[in-house]
Amino acid sequence: MRTDLFDFELPEGNIALRPVSPRDAARMLVVKPGQPLTDSTVSELPLFLQPGDQLVVNDTKVIPAQLTGRRIGRETEPKIEATLIKRLDGSRWQALVKPARKLADGDVVRFGNEGRVCLLGNLDAEVESKGENGAVTLAFSFHGPILDQAIADVGAPPLPPYIASRRTPDERDTADYQTMIAVSEGAVAAPTAGLHFTPALEAALRDRGIGLHRVTLHVGAGTFLPVKADDTAGHKMHAEWGTVSGETAAALNDARAKGGRVVAVGTTSLRLLESAAADDGTIQPFSDETAIFITPGYRFKAVDVLMTNFHLPRSTLFMLVSAFSGLETMQNAYAHAIGAGYRFYSYGDACLLFRQPT
């Protein structure tokens, strides 16, 4: 499909730079294809679901993957910024680097932030190889848990560019950009629909007879990348690692057999569940990478309802929600949200999408 079909104008005033407090006070637009839009709040989510429905949340934890340093060992020492995107082994990471043109194979980059104490001193990494679009393989001087500690000490939360370009990331973001269920370290971007959850909301869902289940998909930096191809067929998704346990798969299959719906909290949960589903809709245990790219025409197998945030124009995520509820439905929903002052992107408001009939 033509990429420009998924374009729209978003005023800067609609971009959220901080989350609301409490988290479940965020607004929520309820979208049911063929029915009028409903303005609500996240705290009222249980009212739009039924006893027996099953929520699936992503428990990935964002690591401090944003590193700042300088190239050393040559006459000049230019500033280097790196975002870790994929761990290759105990000491090697794939990263997106700016400016990559300043680096060559064999160069050493010394990471560290002035004014912050690193218990292990500076963190050095050798450029092992360079790929396309700023991709670089870095071999660090530490290994395993020691490297993890060093990255935690010198790194910072990798805020999305639409926030980081408009204000300086600070200590508040360390907590704000993490869901309350984050336990499995490995993401470089938050599963932002989960940011809306609070203990009070979880209790209200359980009181209504709605189950909550955890899966893990380590969100990569590819979620920030725009689709540059003129046609969706020309876009290549970055692979991300995820897991669905046998226990979770069995519980979801059992609930569906009894008439319950699977409600994915976030596009990350949805993409993982769809990757784990067989053609008949049965969810299988899963532990692997997925690069699933969902556009209109895709036949959904596992997910019935999707809670998500408002996404970027021309993004793979807006294409996904358009596949789920219909392109025209989502174009109308986004136009309503913009006009009504909904807050967009990672720290913004939510929408609850019901799947269009097949």
C-alpha positions as CSV (number, residue, x, y, z in Angstrom):
1,M,0.0,0.0,0.0
2,R,1.1,3.6,-0.5
3,T,2.8,5.0,2.6
4,D,1.1,8.4,2.1
5,L,-2.3,6.9,2.9
6,F,-1.1,6.8,6.5
7,D,0.0,10.5,6.7
8,F,-1.7,13.2,8.7
9,E,-0.9,16.6,10.2
10,L,-0.3,16.7,13.9
11,P,0.1,20.1,15.7
12,E,3.1,20.3,18.0
13,G,0.7,21.2,20.9
14,N,-0.7,17.7,20.8
15,I,2.6,16.0,21.6
16,A,2.9,15.1,25.3
17,L,6.2,15.9,26.9
18,R,5.3,14.6,30.4
19,P,2.7,11.9,31.5
20,V,-0.3,12.9,33.5
21,S,-0.6,12.0,37.2
22,P,-2.0,9.6,38.2
23,R,-1.3,7.6,35.1
24,D,-4.8,6.2,34.8
25,A,-6.2,9.7,34.6
26,A,-5.1,9.9,31.0
27,R,-7.9,10.3,28.4
28,M,-9.0,7.3,26.4
29,L,-10.8,7.3,23.1
30,V,-13.0,4.2,22.5
31,V,-13.1,3.2,18.9
32,K,-15.7,0.6,17.7
33,P,-15.9,0.4,13.9
34,G,-19.3,1.5,12.6
35,Q,-20.3,3.1,16.0
36,P,-19.8,6.6,17.3
37,L,-16.6,7.5,19.1
38,T,-16.6,7.6,22.9
39,D,-14.5,10.0,25.0
40,S,-13.5,8.4,28.3
41,T,-10.5,7.9,30.6
42,V,-8.1,5.0,31.2
43,S,-9.5,4.6,34.8
44,E,-12.8,3.6,33.1
45,L,-11.2,0.8,31.1
46,P,-13.0,-2.0,33.1
47,L,-16.4,-0.6,32.0
48,F,-15.7,-1.3,28.4
49,L,-14.6,-4.9,28.9
50,Q,-16.5,-8.0,30.0
51,P,-15.9,-10.5,32.8
52,G,-13.8,-13.3,31.3
53,D,-11.8,-11.0,29.0
54,Q,-8.0,-11.4,29.4
55,L,-5.6,-8.5,29.3
56,V,-2.1,-9.2,28.0
57,V,0.7,-6.8,29.1
58,N,4.3,-6.5,28.2
59,D,6.7,-6.8,31.2
60,T,9.8,-5.7,29.4
61,K,12.1,-3.2,31.2
62,V,13.8,-0.3,29.5
63,I,17.6,-0.3,30.0
64,P,19.6,2.9,30.2
65,A,20.6,2.4,26.6
66,Q,21.5,6.0,25.6
67,L,25.3,6.5,25.9
68,T,27.4,9.6,25.2
69,G,31.1,9.6,24.8
70,R,34.0,10.5,22.5
71,R,36.3,8.7,20.0
72,I,39.8,8.4,21.4
73,G,43.2,7.4,20.1
74,R,43.3,9.7,17.1
75,E,44.2,13.4,16.7
76,T,40.6,14.6,17.2
77,E,38.0,13.3,19.7
78,P,34.5,14.0,18.3
79,K,31.4,13.5,20.4
80,I,29.7,10.2,19.8
81,E,26.1,9.3,20.8
82,A,25.0,5.6,20.8
83,T,21.7,3.9,21.4
84,L,22.1,0.2,22.2
85,I,19.5,-1.7,20.3
86,K,20.4,-5.4,20.5
87,R,22.7,-7.5,22.7
88,L,24.8,-9.9,20.6
89,D,26.6,-11.7,23.5
90,G,28.2,-11.0,26.9
91,S,30.3,-8.0,25.7
92,R,28.9,-7.1,22.2
93,W,26.0,-4.8,21.3
94,Q,24.5,-3.6,18.1
95,A,23.9,0.2,18.4
96,L,22.7,3.1,16.4
97,V,25.4,5.7,16.4
98,K,25.5,9.5,15.6
99,P,27.6,10.5,13.7
100,A,28.6,7.1,12.4
101,R,30.7,8.7,9.7
102,K,33.2,9.7,12.4
103,L,33.9,6.1,13.2
104,A,35.9,3.4,11.5
105,D,36.5,-0.3,12.3
106,G,38.9,-0.6,15.1
107,D,38.2,2.8,16.6
108,V,37.6,3.1,20.4
109,V,34.8,5.1,21.9
110,R,35.0,6.1,25.6
111,F,31.6,6.5,27.2
112,G,30.9,8.4,30.4
113,N,29.0,11.5,31.6
114,E,30.7,14.3,33.5
115,G,29.2,14.9,36.9
116,R,28.1,11.3,37.3
117,V,30.1,8.7,39.2
118,C,30.9,5.5,37.4
119,L,32.0,2.9,39.9
120,L,34.0,1.1,37.2
121,G,35.5,4.2,35.6
122,N,35.0,5.0,32.0
123,L,33.4,2.5,29.7
124,D,35.3,1.8,26.5
125,A,34.1,0.0,23.4
126,E,35.8,-0.9,20.1
127,V,34.0,-0.5,16.8
128,E,33.9,-4.1,15.5
129,S,32.0,-3.4,12.3
130,K,29.7,-0.8,10.7
131,G,26.4,-1.4,8.9
132,E,23.8,0.8,7.2
133,N,21.9,3.8,8.5
134,G,24.2,4.3,11.5
135,A,24.3,0.7,12.7
136,V,27.5,-0.2,14.5
137,T,28.6,-3.3,16.4
138,L,30.4,-2.3,19.6
139,A,32.7,-4.7,21.6
140,F,32.9,-3.4,25.2
141,S,35.8,-3.8,27.5
142,F,33.6,-5.4,30.2
143,H,31.5,-8.6,30.0
144,G,28.2,-9.9,31.5
145,P,26.9,-8.5,34.8
146,I,29.9,-6.1,35.1
147,L,29.0,-4.6,31.7
148,D,25.4,-4.3,32.7
149,Q,26.4,-2.3,35.8
150,A,28.7,-0.1,33.8
151,I,25.9,0.7,31.3
152,A,23.5,1.4,34.1
153,D,26.0,3.8,35.6
154,V,26.9,5.8,32.5
155,G,23.7,5.4,30.4
156,A,20.4,7.3,30.4
157,P,16.8,6.4,29.4
158,P,16.6,6.5,25.6
159,L,13.7,8.9,25.3
160,P,12.0,9.0,21.9
161,P,13.3,11.7,19.6
162,Y,10.0,13.6,19.6
163,I,10.5,14.2,23.3
164,A,14.3,14.4,23.6
165,S,14.4,17.0,20.8
166,R,12.1,19.4,22.7
167,R,13.4,19.1,26.2
168,T,16.4,17.7,28.1
169,P,15.8,14.2,29.6
170,D,16.0,14.3,33.4
171,E,15.8,12.1,36.5
172,R,11.9,12.1,36.3
173,D,12.1,10.2,33.1
174,T,13.9,7.3,34.8
175,A,10.6,6.5,36.6
176,D,8.2,8.0,34.1
177,Y,9.5,5.9,31.1
178,Q,9.0,2.6,32.9
179,T,5.8,0.6,33.4
180,M,4.8,-0.6,36.9
181,I,5.2,-4.2,35.7
182,A,8.6,-3.8,34.2
183,V,10.8,-6.7,35.3
184,S,12.6,-8.3,32.3
185,E,15.4,-6.0,31.2
186,G,16.2,-5.6,27.5
187,A,14.0,-2.9,25.9
188,V,15.3,0.4,24.5
189,A,11.8,1.8,24.2
190,A,8.9,1.5,26.7
191,P,5.7,-0.4,25.8
192,T,3.9,2.9,26.2
193,A,0.3,1.6,26.6
194,G,1.5,-0.1,29.8
195,L,2.6,3.3,31.2
196,H,-1.1,4.1,31.9
197,F,-1.5,1.2,34.4
198,T,-1.7,1.8,38.2
199,P,-2.3,-0.6,41.1
200,A,-5.8,0.9,41.4
201,L,-6.6,0.1,37.8
202,E,-5.2,-3.4,38.1
203,A,-7.4,-4.0,41.1
204,A,-10.5,-2.7,39.3
205,L,-9.9,-5.0,36.4
206,R,-9.5,-8.0,38.6
207,D,-12.7,-7.1,40.6
208,R,-14.6,-7.1,37.3
209,G,-13.4,-10.7,36.6
210,I,-10.8,-9.7,33.9
211,G,-7.5,-11.7,33.9
212,L,-4.1,-10.2,33.5
213,H,-1.2,-12.0,31.9
214,R,2.4,-11.1,31.2
215,V,4.4,-11.6,28.1
216,T,7.8,-10.1,27.1
217,L,8.8,-8.3,23.9
218,H,12.0,-6.3,24.1
219,V,11.1,-3.2,22.2
220,G,13.8,-2.0,19.8
221,A,14.8,1.4,18.5
222,G,13.2,0.4,15.2
223,T,9.9,1.5,16.7
224,F,11.0,5.1,16.3
225,L,12.0,4.8,12.6
226,P,9.7,6.3,10.0
227,V,8.7,4.3,6.9
228,K,10.8,6.0,4.2
229,A,9.7,3.7,1.3
230,D,6.9,5.0,-0.9
231,D,5.1,1.7,-0.6
232,T,4.8,-0.5,2.6
233,A,6.2,-3.4,0.7
234,G,9.6,-1.7,0.6
235,H,9.9,-1.3,4.4
236,K,12.0,-3.8,6.5
237,M,11.1,-4.2,10.1
238,H,13.8,-4.6,12.8
239,A,13.6,-8.0,14.6
240,E,12.7,-8.0,18.3
241,W,13.0,-10.9,20.8
242,G,9.9,-12.0,22.7
243,T,8.5,-14.8,24.7
244,V,5.1,-16.2,25.6
245,S,5.1,-18.9,28.3
246,G,3.2,-22.2,27.9
247,E,1.2,-21.3,31.0
248,T,0.1,-17.9,29.5
249,A,-0.7,-19.5,26.1
250,A,-2.9,-22.2,27.8
251,A,-4.7,-19.6,29.9
252,L,-5.5,-17.4,26.9
253,N,-6.7,-20.3,24.8
254,D,-8.9,-21.6,27.6
255,A,-10.5,-18.2,28.1
256,R,-11.2,-17.8,24.4
257,A,-12.8,-21.2,24.3
258,K,-15.2,-20.0,27.0
259,G,-16.1,-16.8,25.1
260,G,-13.5,-14.4,26.6
261,R,-11.7,-11.9,24.5
262,V,-7.9,-11.3,24.3
263,V,-7.1,-7.7,24.9
264,A,-3.6,-6.7,24.0
265,V,-2.2,-3.8,26.0
266,G,0.0,-2.1,23.4
267,T,1.1,-2.9,19.9
268,T,4.1,-4.8,21.3
269,S,1.8,-7.4,23.0
270,L,-0.3,-7.6,19.9
271,R,2.6,-8.3,17.5
272,L,4.0,-10.9,19.9
273,L,0.7,-12.7,20.3
274,E,0.0,-12.7,16.5
275,S,3.6,-14.1,16.0
276,A,2.8,-16.9,18.5
277,A,-0.6,-17.7,17.0
278,A,-1.3,-20.6,14.7
279,D,-3.6,-20.2,11.7
280,D,-6.6,-21.4,13.7
281,G,-6.0,-18.7,16.3
282,T,-4.5,-21.0,18.9
283,I,-1.7,-19.3,20.8
284,Q,1.4,-21.4,21.1
285,P,4.4,-21.0,23.5
286,F,6.9,-18.7,21.8
287,S,10.5,-17.8,22.4
288,D,12.1,-16.2,19.4
289,E,12.6,-13.1,17.4
290,T,9.8,-11.5,15.4
291,A,9.8,-9.0,12.7
292,I,6.1,-9.1,11.9
293,F,4.8,-6.1,9.9
294,I,1.1,-5.7,10.1
295,T,-0.7,-3.5,7.4
296,P,-4.3,-3.4,6.2
297,G,-5.3,-6.7,4.8
298,Y,-3.7,-8.7,7.5
299,R,-6.0,-11.4,9.1
300,F,-5.8,-11.2,12.9
301,K,-5.7,-14.5,14.6
302,A,-5.3,-14.0,18.3
303,V,-6.2,-10.5,19.5
304,D,-9.8,-9.1,19.7
305,V,-9.3,-5.7,21.4
306,L,-6.3,-3.4,21.5
307,M,-5.4,-0.7,24.0
308,T,-2.7,1.6,22.6
309,N,-1.4,5.2,22.5
310,F,-1.7,7.6,19.5
311,H,1.1,7.0,17.0
312,L,3.2,8.9,14.5
313,P,2.2,9.7,11.0
314,R,3.5,7.2,8.3
315,S,4.6,4.9,11.1
316,T,4.3,1.1,11.2
317,L,2.2,1.4,14.3
318,F,-0.4,3.7,12.7
319,M,-0.5,1.1,9.8
320,L,-1.1,-1.6,12.4
321,V,-4.0,0.1,14.1
322,S,-5.5,0.9,10.7
323,A,-5.3,-2.8,9.9
324,F,-7.0,-3.6,13.2
325,S,-9.9,-1.2,13.1
326,G,-9.9,0.0,9.5
327,L,-8.0,2.8,7.8
328,E,-11.0,5.2,7.4
329,T,-12.1,4.5,11.0
330,M,-8.6,5.4,12.3
331,Q,-8.3,8.4,10.1
332,N,-11.6,9.7,11.6
333,A,-10.6,8.7,15.1
334,Y,-7.3,10.6,14.9
335,A,-8.9,13.7,13.4
336,H,-11.3,13.7,16.3
337,A,-8.5,13.2,18.8
338,I,-6.4,16.1,17.4
339,G,-9.4,18.4,17.4
340,A,-10.4,17.4,20.9
341,G,-6.9,18.0,22.3
342,Y,-5.8,14.5,23.0
343,R,-2.1,14.1,23.9
344,F,-0.1,12.0,21.4
345,Y,2.9,9.6,21.6
346,S,4.7,7.9,24.4
347,Y,3.6,10.1,27.3
348,G,0.2,10.8,25.8
349,D,-3.3,9.5,26.0
350,A,-4.7,6.2,25.0
351,C,-7.3,4.7,22.7
352,L,-9.2,1.4,23.1
353,L,-9.7,-0.2,19.7
354,F,-12.1,-3.0,18.8
355,R,-11.3,-5.1,15.8
356,Q,-13.2,-4.5,12.6
357,P,-15.5,-7.4,11.5
358,T,-13.8,-9.7,9.0
